[in-house]
Amino acid sequence: MTNTEKIANARKRIDELKRLIEYWNDSDHDEAKIINFTRNIENIVA
């Protein structure tokens, strides 16, 4: 892989991260940020 290809791939990753940051900072998507995980804890005795 040449340096030019490495730079191009790095720029793509940076652009993807910027889009994700903008998405998560967007106040219209507050509901999507909240994830409720239910936890089921079972006591298992061997």
Buried (B, 14 or more C-beta within 10 A) or exposed (E): EEEEEEEEEEEEEEEEEEEEEEEEEEEEEEEEEEEEEEEEEEEEEE
